[in-house]
Amino acid sequence: LCRGMQAFKNKSVEKPEPFYRLSMPRQKTSSEIINEARSVLRTLRTRRPFTPTEDQRKLFGSGSSRTPENRPPSVFSLHASSFDLAESRPVSGIRLSPLDHKPQLIYSAKDEDSSISLSKTPVDPEEVRRVSNARADLFQRTLENSLHGKIFPSDQNEEKVNSEEPVMMNNLCRSNENCLAEQRVHTPFNSGKSQLIYNEHISKSEGEDILKGTAGNFLSQLRGERSVILEYGNCVTSAQPFRSCLEEDTRVNEWEEEENFWRIKILPILREMENVEENIESLCLACTKLYQTLNEGNMFGKRFKRKSVLLKTLYKLVDIDSDPLCLKLAKIILSMKVNGKNLLSICKLAFKICRNEKNDYIVQNDRLLDCLLEVLRTEDLQKNSEALLYCMGAVKFMSGNAVLLNEMVNKQAVETLLQLMKQINNIKENDTHFSNLGHLLVQLTATLRNLADVPRARCQLVCKGAVAELCVALEQRASDADVCTYIVRILSKLSSYNDFCAALADCSRCYVLFLALLNKHQKKQDLVVRIFFILGNLMAESNQARQQFFKEKGSVNTLISLFQTYHKLDLNAEKRNCEKGEEKRNPKHPSEAEDVLMKLVRVLANLSIHPSVGAALAATHPVVELLVTVLEYKPIDDCEELVLNAAAAINNLSYYQVRSSAIEDKKLHIAEMLLKLLMSNSMDGVVEAVRVFGNLSHYHEIRDFIVQKKIYKFMIALLDAKNQHVCYSACGVLLNLTVDKDRRALLKEEGGIEKLIDCLQDFGPADWQLACLICKTLWNYSENFPSTASCFGEDTDTLLGLLTSLLDEELSLDYSLDRDIRNYHEIYWETEFKPVAEKLLDRIQSHRSS
């Protein structure tokens, strides 16, 4: 390639070298980064695909592939009736031992002598459930009545209670022989029918003490006309003990402590809430006080007898239309570890609050995030998948706020989300929950996409193995376009950073996955363009990545197929614009088809850096034809980046001199297309065209074309650009022209020799590669001149003094530079510039003396 050194005929120069040389597959130093801008094999950079912000916060964005009937709703009504109080009732935690005798119903009062033996007929489960629920409802309603101040007088022998508000309470009795006995008393209601309640066998003084509490109202009903006692007998035997009396004493003490805490601390706050139902500010203050009190009493997540009463009171307040109040309620209820329908409803409430962007400020100040993250960490994935969906949706909305986003990182949200993703990945496709968990995965990956913007979160994603889990999710959810799009957006962001890019490149499975997604979702532009962006980043950083991707079956064919698909879409769009008489609205912003083509061509350009891959691509005619097609149909003013990427890809491929080279077959046509770039108003386009001419000018036909079209004059003019990279490319073309002896005199036109010497003076001490290239060009040019006067004329003394000073190591090398930069300068000065400059200086001095 560009065998300008072939004319450098000095016996001490043993082997001619190409004008451009391949970059070695090793880590770049800072000096190599400086040099990268002019290397013929250049990796290309590009902007990350733009993701517009959604106008409204929803579970699924406007571009979702899910139809409304196949996805959970983002908008719903939520009332107190949405909660299920039965799920909130406390569980006793006591497991009774099997009975070894027949329980008997013993009637007291009027029917005291009669008894009924229980039949051995199997119990109807529905009946058991009905009675159990009735007891639960009885207890809850009694406590509710107590909350409303409906306390019955203790001296009342008989109390008629409305059947809509039954009364119930459970307590433990103890004696030396029987540690536990339950008694049920049948009390007449208005209907005349009997109702089961518990007889607690408590003394009058004990009853009076409890009557001072909130649930004391039920005790006055223990003296009914009739009562039924269900005797269990002695449950404690030497062979099968039920529970020690000491344990029961401990439990009773705990219960008494809870009762005191409830009566003294909690109940006043609940009464306060009742009295200020219409005052939102007072209710919010009461909720704050309630949260602090429950937290101080270590009541969160604990089963206690009054829990259902407390929750029922809070559920009723949900009907008040106030987001600040609902936020307080959500925080308390979530902290109390509700489950089932109640967990779903409260997660929906949190979702509803966070959906409104105006609530971000109050959410920041009330630490709702802690509760939601705790739900994601602890709740069962399969049992509560819908609740987790709305919980995750609320967290996703929070991640759209910069303050809350940083708070998530501080609270280890990345680790929590990756653990949740791992659980989801463990659910296989044949599982009934697989499909619904896809909705949850959309929310999770959308949140990770936002977290990827935070530097600390990026480090955590690398350290916690996010690459592996994201790839597993991609493989399992390949048919779910939404999940794939969000995961690809995450990778798109992270692949711009070297550490994550290296981790992704090490995941050999990712190339197969990307190719599968490209083939499966060819028409989904937002997915395709990001995959190409990721691949372009991988190809820019790693020779291993280039080789692995190229070896994957069908990789090049997939690129060609998608190139043709989006090229056709772009042509159709242009045709429609022409028919309407419209011009492109904003040339600075590419269309969707152009954006895909830009990223795809960049993949080809970066892929061709690898020696064997680049050589293979240079011989692949469809690839070269498509690149040339871009130069043919796309004006640089319409989409500059696409045209520049195509020229850069051709430049890289033109480096390789291989048999059946498609570049060689089309070299003259390519030169014609490059001439359009040289004549354009884009300086970047001019430089890119000059670079390609630097490679192609090693062909004799191209040198003829350069002379015929007067392109060499353009190259000489570029030496005045005062830009070392532009001068470097132009000088490369001029060097190749001096290979032909009959064309060396062309350097005298347009003041070429003088401009080369000026470039050497301006850029020599800072750019030894360019200085070496200039010396090689002057060496070739001066080969057949009999004297320096006839060769360099008036510039001889200037060149002589300049070479002398540049060859002085102490004068030329700046030792104040950074160590890496200084080493770089020393290497190029010693190995490249010095040998050529010494030979040129010796020739000038020899001609002068003779």
Rosetta blueprint (number, residue, H / E / L):
1 L L
2 C L
3 R L
4 G H
5 M H
6 Q H
7 A H
8 F L
9 K L
10 N L
11 K L
12 S L
13 V L
14 E L
15 K L
16 P L
17 E L
18 P L
19 F L
20 Y L
21 R L
22 L L
23 S L
24 M L
25 P L
26 R L
27 Q L
28 K L
29 T L
30 S H
31 S H
32 E H
33 I H
34 I H
35 N H
36 E H
37 A L
38 R L
39 S L
40 V L
41 L L
42 R L
43 T L
44 L L
45 R L
46 T L
47 R L
48 R L
49 P L
50 F L
51 T L
52 P L
53 T L
54 E L
55 D L
56 Q L
57 R L
58 K L
59 L L
60 F L
61 G L
62 S L
63 G L
64 S L
65 S L
66 R L
67 T L
68 P H
69 E H
70 N H
71 R L
72 P L
73 P L
74 S L
75 V L
76 F L
77 S L
78 L L
79 H L
80 A H
81 S H
82 S H
83 F L
84 D L
85 L H
86 A H
87 E H
88 S H
89 R L
90 P L
91 V L
92 S L
93 G L
94 I L
95 R L
96 L L
97 S L
98 P L
99 L L
100 D L
101 H L
102 K L
103 P L
104 Q E
105 L E
106 I E
107 Y E
108 S L
109 A H
110 K H
111 D H
112 E L
113 D L
114 S L
115 S E
116 I E
117 S E
118 L L
119 S L
120 K L
121 T L
122 P L
123 V L
124 D L
125 P H
126 E H
127 E H
128 V H
129 R H
130 R H
131 V H
132 S H
133 N H
134 A H
135 R H
136 A H
137 D H
138 L H
139 F H
140 Q H
141 R H
142 T H
143 L H
144 E H
145 N H
146 S H
147 L H
148 H L
149 G L
150 K L
151 I L
152 F L
153 P L
154 S L
155 D L
156 Q L
157 N L
158 E L
159 E L
160 K L
161 V L
162 N L
163 S L
164 E L
165 E L
166 P L
167 V L
168 M L
169 M L
170 N L
171 N L
172 L L
173 C L
174 R L
175 S L
176 N L
177 E L
178 N L
179 C L
180 L L
181 A L
182 E L
183 Q E
184 R E
185 V E
186 H E
187 T E
188 P E
189 F L
190 N L
191 S L
192 G L
193 K L
194 S E
195 Q E
196 L E
197 I E
198 Y E
199 N E
200 E L
201 H L
202 I L
203 S L
204 K H
205 S H
206 E H
207 G H
208 E H
209 D H
210 I H
211 L H
212 K L
213 G L
214 T L
215 A L
216 G H
217 N H
218 F H
219 L H
220 S H
221 Q H
222 L H
223 R L
224 G L
225 E L
226 R L
227 S L
228 V E
229 I E
230 L E
231 E E
232 Y L
233 G L
234 N L
235 C L
236 V L
237 T L
238 S L
239 A L
240 Q L
241 P L
242 F L
243 R L
244 S L
245 C H
246 L H
247 E H
248 E H
249 D H
250 T H
251 R H
252 V H
253 N H
254 E H
255 W H
256 E H
257 E H
258 E H
259 E H
260 N H
261 F H
262 W H
263 R H
264 I H
265 K H
266 I H
267 L H
268 P H
269 I H
270 L H
271 R H
272 E H
273 M H
274 E H
275 N H
276 V L
277 E L
278 E L
279 N L
280 I H
281 E H
282 S H
283 L H
284 C H
285 L H
286 A H
287 C H
288 T H
289 K H
290 L H
291 Y H
292 Q H
293 T H
294 L H
295 N H
296 E H
297 G L
298 N L
299 M L
300 F L
301 G L
302 K L
303 R L
304 F L
305 K L
306 R L
307 K H
308 S H
309 V H
310 L H
311 L H
312 K H
313 T H
314 L H
315 Y H
316 K H
317 L H
318 V L
319 D L
320 I L
321 D L
322 S L
323 D H
324 P H
325 L H
326 C H
327 L H
328 K H
329 L H
330 A H
331 K H
332 I H
333 I H
334 L H
335 S H
336 M L
337 K L
338 V L
339 N L
340 G H
341 K H
342 N H
343 L H
344 L H
345 S H
346 I H
347 C H
348 K H
349 L H
350 A H
351 F H
352 K H
353 I H
354 C H
355 R H
356 N L
357 E H
358 K H
359 N H
360 D H
361 Y H
362 I H
363 V H
364 Q H
365 N H
366 D H
367 R L
368 L H
369 L H
370 D H
371 C H
372 L H
373 L H
374 E H
375 V H
376 L H
377 R H
378 T H
379 E L
380 D L
381 L L
382 Q L
383 K L
384 N L
385 S H
386 E H
387 A H
388 L H
389 L H
390 Y H
391 C H
392 M H
393 G H
394 A H
395 V H
396 K H
397 F H
398 M H
399 S L
400 G L
401 N L
402 A H
403 V H
404 L H
405 L H
406 N H
407 E H
408 M H
409 V H
410 N H
411 K L
412 Q L
413 A H
414 V H
415 E H
416 T H
417 L H
418 L H
419 Q H
420 L H
421 M H
422 K H
423 Q H
424 I H
425 N H
426 N L
427 I L
428 K L
429 E L
430 N L
431 D L
432 T L
433 H L
434 F H
435 S H
436 N H
437 L H
438 G H
439 H H
440 L H
441 L H
442 V H
443 Q H
444 L H
445 T H
446 A H
447 T H
448 L H
449 R H
450 N H
451 L H
452 A L
453 D L
454 V L
455 P H
456 R H
457 A H
458 R H
459 C H
460 Q H
461 L H
462 V H
463 C H
464 K L
465 G L
466 A H
467 V H
468 A H
469 E H
470 L H
471 C H
472 V H
473 A H
474 L H
475 E H
476 Q H
477 R L
478 A L
479 S L
480 D L
481 A H
482 D H
483 V H
484 C H
485 T H
486 Y H
487 I H
488 V H
489 R H
490 I H
491 L H
492 S H
493 K H
494 L H
495 S L
496 S L
497 Y L
498 N H
499 D H
500 F H
501 C H
502 A H
503 A H
504 L H
505 A H
506 D H
507 C L
508 S L
509 R H
510 C H
511 Y H
512 V H
513 L H
514 F H
515 L H
516 A H
517 L H
518 L H
519 N H
520 K H
521 H L
522 Q L
523 K L
524 K L
525 Q H
526 D H
527 L H
528 V H
529 V H
530 R H
531 I H
532 F H
533 F H
534 I H
535 L H
536 G H
537 N H
538 L H
539 M H
540 A H
541 E H
542 S L
543 N H
544 Q H
545 A H
546 R H
547 Q H
548 Q H
549 F H
550 F H
551 K H
552 E L
553 K L
554 G L
555 S H
556 V H
557 N H
558 T H
559 L H
560 I H
561 S H
562 L H
563 F H
564 Q H
565 T H
566 Y H
567 H H
568 K H
569 L H
570 D H
571 L H
572 N H
573 A H
574 E H
575 K H
576 R H
577 N H
578 C H
579 E H
580 K H
581 G L
582 E L
583 E L
584 K L
585 R L
586 N L
587 P L
588 K L
589 H L
590 P L
591 S L
592 E H
593 A H
594 E H
595 D H
596 V H
597 L H
598 M H
599 K H
600 L H
601 V H
602 R H
603 V H
604 L H
605 A H
606 N H
607 L H
608 S L
609 I L
610 H L
611 P H
612 S H
613 V H
614 G H
615 A H
616 A H
617 L H
618 A H
619 A L
620 T L
621 H H
622 P H
623 V H
624 V H
625 E H
626 L H
627 L H
628 V H
629 T H
630 V H
631 L H
632 E H
633 Y H
634 K L
635 P L
636 I L
637 D L
638 D L
639 C L
640 E H
641 E H
642 L H
643 V H
644 L H
645 N H
646 A H
647 A H
648 A H
649 A H
650 I H
651 N H
652 N H
653 L H
654 S L
655 Y L
656 Y L
657 Q L
658 V L
659 R L
660 S L
661 S L
662 A H
663 I H
664 E H
665 D H
666 K L
667 K H
668 L H
669 H H
670 I H
671 A H
672 E H
673 M H
674 L H
675 L H
676 K H
677 L H
678 L H
679 M L
680 S L
681 N L
682 S L
683 M H
684 D H
685 G H
686 V H
687 V H
688 E H
689 A H
690 V H
691 R H
692 V H
693 F H
694 G H
695 N H
696 L H
697 S L
698 H L
699 Y L
700 H H
701 E H
702 I H
703 R H
704 D H
705 F H
706 I H
707 V H
708 Q H
709 K L
710 K L
711 I H
712 Y H
713 K H
714 F H
715 M H
716 I H
717 A H
718 L H
719 L H
720 D H
721 A H
722 K L
723 N L
724 Q H
725 H H
726 V H
727 C H
728 Y H
729 S H
730 A H
731 C H
732 G H
733 V H
734 L H
735 L H
736 N H
737 L H
738 T L
739 V L
740 D L
741 K H
742 D H
743 R H
744 R H
745 A H
746 L H
747 L H
748 K H
749 E H
750 E H
751 G H
752 G H
753 I H
754 E H
755 K H
756 L H
757 I H
758 D H
759 C H
760 L H
761 Q H
762 D H
763 F H
764 G H
765 P H
766 A H
767 D L
768 W H
769 Q H
770 L H
771 A H
772 C H
773 L H
774 I H
775 C H
776 K H
777 T H
778 L H
779 W H
780 N H
781 Y H
782 S L
783 E L
784 N L
785 F L
786 P L
787 S L
788 T H
789 A H
790 S H
791 C H
792 F H
793 G H
794 E H
795 D H
796 T H
797 D H
798 T H
799 L H
800 L H
801 G H
802 L H
803 L H
804 T H
805 S H
806 L H
807 L L
808 D L
809 E H
810 E H
811 L H
812 S H
813 L L
814 D L
815 Y L
816 S L
817 L L
818 D L
819 R H
820 D H
821 I H
822 R H
823 N H
824 Y H
825 H H
826 E H
827 I H
828 Y H
829 W H
830 E H
831 T H
832 E H
833 F H
834 K H
835 P H
836 V H
837 A H
838 E H
839 K H
840 L H
841 L H
842 D H
843 R H
844 I H
845 Q H
846 S H
847 H H
848 R H
849 S H
850 S L
